[in-house]
Amino acid sequence: MDEARLDNRTEFAAYPQMLLDVDGEKLVTVVKATFEVKDGDLELAPPERMRPVRQADIPWGEPEISSIAYPADLCLRKPGTDVVVVGCAHAPGGVPVPRIDVRVEVGRLKKSLAVFGPRVWQSATSFSTPTPFSELELSYEYAFGGFDDSDPENVVEEPRNPIGSGKVAVASARIGTPAPRIEDPAALLDDLGVDPKPTGVGALGRHWAPRRDHVGTYDAIWSETQCPLLPTDFDDRHHLCAAPDLIARPPLVGGEQVSLLNLLPGGGVLQLTLPKIEVALEFRVEGREPVRFTPHLDTVLVDTLLTGPDKPPAIELCWRAHVVAPRRLKAAKIIVTERDVP
């Protein structure tokens, strides 16, 4: 089998893959470390729970219909660091309340959510008092957004969250339907004269704005001169899947403080420190000089969803690097190393 040889000298997961770029095929290697929360600190996950590199998005529900829970790890480049949270809002003490405040802080990045109990639109601009609740998954289905094609001549969409609720062609169509439950506490749904900005802490869909604004132009010129490569105007920002205010540019470096409010059963604050690690990838291709990279940390995924005795909260960290693909993959050897940085 024609495949690159991987010499992974770390305890992390690593995965080489051929991917198309604007100017040809590239051999990329993604390195992924999984750390688990134990006694209020982060420890490297044991081998049996070291998560593999995800090759495809994993949705909250039905594929192609629901939002992304766990985004794919495979791509060539990320010009920054994505911070993605997969989890639920939890009421303090597990006692049902009408509203739960959620906050995520990772270094200089900060994001707050107001999460409400079930409520229904009673008019075009007002909704019922939220019913007390104790837990809600933080998926974009519960945020403002939506797509309404009930009138073929007046199709409306919230491009930043087409699977949310509240976006309609005719305001009266909201009556009797579920109202959004996840809001920005600094811009609550008080005045629907202007559509509120969808908000959340999870991964954005590939076909949502702003990701789709960076995918490039697939037209007749592309078909005739560039296909199957990426369009010449493709922008690597398409690969950044986090909410815009949870993307770090310049990238995170490790060592940042993490604070999570009401993201674990029972609520409360969890404070952690991101590991500070230098990952190195060396590509040795027959007939070429070896090339060594120390890529930046480009993904931090906080997972508080899979909690339990044998499924503690976890944090995934990803790094990646690539070279021009050789004609024969077996001509390439990739050496992966890592070291802790003081």
N, C-alpha and C positions, 0 to 999 in steps of 0.2 A: 504494500500500500504506500502511495506517495504522500507522506505526511512529515511535517517538521519534527525534528527530535527535540524534546523538551527535557532539560536538566534543571529540575526545580529543587533548589537547595534550601527552600524555606518550608515552614509548616503551613503556608497559605495555599489556597487553590490557585492554579494558573491554567490558562487555556489559550492556545494559538489558533488563529483562524484567518483565512483569506477573506478580504473584503474589498469591494470596489471603491475607488476614489475618483476624483476628477480626472486624474492623469494616468490611471492604470490600476492594476491590482496591487494591494499591499498585504503584507503579512503582519498582523497585529497580534500582540499577546496581552491579555488582561490578567492582572493579578488581583486576588480578592482575599482579604483577611476577615474573619469573623471573630468578634469579641463578645462575650456574654457578661451580663451584669451578675455579680456575685458579692454579697455582703456590701453593697453600695459602691463597688469598684468594678472595673472592666478586666476580665481575664480572657486570654486566648482560648477559643473554643477547642474542645478535644477533637481529635481527628474525625470521629464519627459524626460530629456536628459542625465541622468546617463546611460552610455552604459552598457549593460549586458555582462557577460562573454561569449566570443565567443567560441562555441563548435567545429567549423570547420573553416578551411582556407576559406577566401573569395577572389576569383581571380579577376584580372583586367578585364578579359573577359570570354571566354568559359572555364568552368572547365576542368582540366586535360590537357589543352593545353596552357593556358596563365599563366603568373607568378602570385605570390601571392600579392594581395594588402594589405589585413588585415589578419595577421596570427591568427590561433586559440590560445586561451588563455589556453586551457586545456593541462596540462602535469604534471608529478610528481615533477620534479626538474629542475632547471636551475643553473648551476655552474658559475654564473656571472650575468651581466645585459645586456639584449638586448636593443639596441637603434635602432628603426625602424622608418623611415620617409615615410609617405604616402602623396604625393603631386605632384605638377607640378613646373617646372621651369618657371618663369615669367620674361619677359623683363622689365627693368627699365622704368617706365612711360608708359608701354604698347606699346612702339614704337618698331616695328619689327627690329631685329638685326640678324646678321649671327651667333653670339655666345652669350650664357648667362652663366655667372659663378655662380655656386651654392656652398654654403658652409654650413655645419652643424657642430656646436660645442656644445657638452654637457659635461661640466666638462673638464676632460683631453682628451676626445675623440674629434678628429677633422677629417672631411672628406670634400674634395672639388671635384667638378665635373665641367667639361667643356661640355656644352650642345650646340649642333650645329643644325642649320637648316637642312632641307632635302638635301641630297646629294646622288649621285649615283656613283658606281664604274665605272671608265672610262677605267681602265686597271686592271691587276691583283694586282697592288700595289698602284694605285692612284685613287682619286675620284674627283668629280666636286666641284666647290666652293659652300658652303652652301647657300641656299636660306634664306633670312631674315624671321624670325618667331617671334612670341610673347609668345608662351606657348607650353609646352610639358610635358606630364605625365612622371614621373620618374619611369618607369617600365623597367625591364631587357630586354624586347623585343627590346629596342633601344640601348642596349650596345653590345659590341663585344661578340660573342659566336655562338652557333648554333649546328646543327646536320645534317650531310650529308650522306644519305644512297643510293645515286644515283648509286654507284658502290657497289654491295653486297660484293665484295671481298676487298673493301677498305673503310669501314664505319669509319667516323671520328666524333668525338663529343668533344665539350668543356664542360667537366663535371661540371665546375663552373657556367655555364650558357648555358644549351642546347637549350634555346629558343631565343637566341640572333641572330645576323647576322654577317657574315664575315668568319665564320669557314667553310671551304670547303675542299673536298678531292683534287680537282684540282684548283689551284689559278685562272685560266682563267674563271672558273665558276662564279666568282664574277661579271664579266663585265655586266653592265646593271642592276644590282640589288641594292637595297638601302644599303648604307654604314652605319655603326654604328653612332649614334648621341650623345651618352653619353660616355665620356671618362675621364680618369684620366689626369688632366692638367699637371701632372709631368711626364707622359709617353704617349704622344699622338701617334696616328697611323702614325708615320713617317717612321718606318722601320718594314715591315712585314716579315722580315727574322725570327723574333721570335714573336709568337703570343702574343698580349698584354693581360694583366690580365683583365677579365671582371670587371666592376666597377658599383656601384650603392649604394643607401641608403635604399633600401627596403628589404623585407624579402626574404630569399633564399628558394627554393623548398626543400621539404623533401628528394627528390631523387637526389639532386645536391650535388656536393662536396663543402665544406667538411662535410656537414651533413651526407651524406650517408656513409662516412668513419667510422662513429661512431654507425651505426645501429646494428651491431653485426652479427653473423653468423647463418643463417637459413639453416641448412643442415640436413642430415639424422639423425645425433646424436641429434640435437635439436628436430627434429620431434619425435624421439623415447623417449627422456628423459626429455625434457623441455617444449614442446608445451602444452598449449597455452601461457605460460609465456614468458617474454622477454629472449633473449639469455643471457647466463652467461657473454658474452663479450660485452654486450650492454653498451654504454658510454653515460652518461647524456648530453654530449656536442651535441648530436644529436638534443636536444630540443632547443639549441641556434640557432635562425633563422636569426639574424641580419648579415649584412656584417661583415667579420672577424675583420675589423678595427673599427667597431662600437659595439664591445662587451667589456664591462668593467669587468676586473678581476684584483683586487678584485672588488666586486659589487659597484655600486653607492649607496649613502646613503641618497640622498635628499639634497637640498640646493645648488646643482651645478648650475652654470650659463649656460644658453642656448642662443646660437646666431644662427640665421637663415638668410641666404642671398638669396634673390630673390626666395623665396618660397611662396610669397603671391602676389595676383594681384597688379600690379604696381611696383613690385620689392622692393628693399631696404632691410634694416636690421631690424629684430625683435629680441629683447633681453628680456629674461625672466629668472626667477629663479625657479627651481624645488621646489615644496613643500617638506618640511621635516616632514615626518610622521612616527610614529611607529605603526604598525599594530600588534595586538596580536590575536592568535587563540588558544582557549582552547578546547581540545577534552575530553569529558566525556563519557566513555563507561562503561556500566554495568559490574561489576566484575573486573574493573581495576582502578588503581589510575589515577586521572585526569592528563593530559599532556598539558603544555602550551608552545607555540612557539611564538617567535618574529622574523618572517622570514625577509630576506633581500629583498630589492626592486629588482625585477628580470626582469622587462620589463618597458621600457619607449617608448611609441609609440606617435610620433608627427604627427598629422593629419592636414595638411593645405589644403586638397583637398576639403572638404565640406565647403567652405566659402560662406557667404551670410548673410543677415540680421538676419535670425533665425538659421544659421548654422555657428557659428564662428569657427575659428581654435581651435583645442583641443589637449590636451595631456592626454593619458591614462597611468596610473601607476598600476602595478600588483605585488601582493605578493602571496605566496602559502605555505602550509604546509600539512603534511599527517601523518597518523598512519596506523598500520596494521588493515585491515578491520575486523569488527566484523562479526560473522556468520549471525547476523540479523542487518540490517542497522538501524532499529528503536531503537536498543539498544544504539545508539550513539547520542550524543548531541554536537553540535559545537557552541561555543560562540565566536563572532567576536567583537573586540573592537579596538579603535584607539585613538591616542593622538598626538597632534602637539609636535614636538621636537624643543626646542630653537636653 
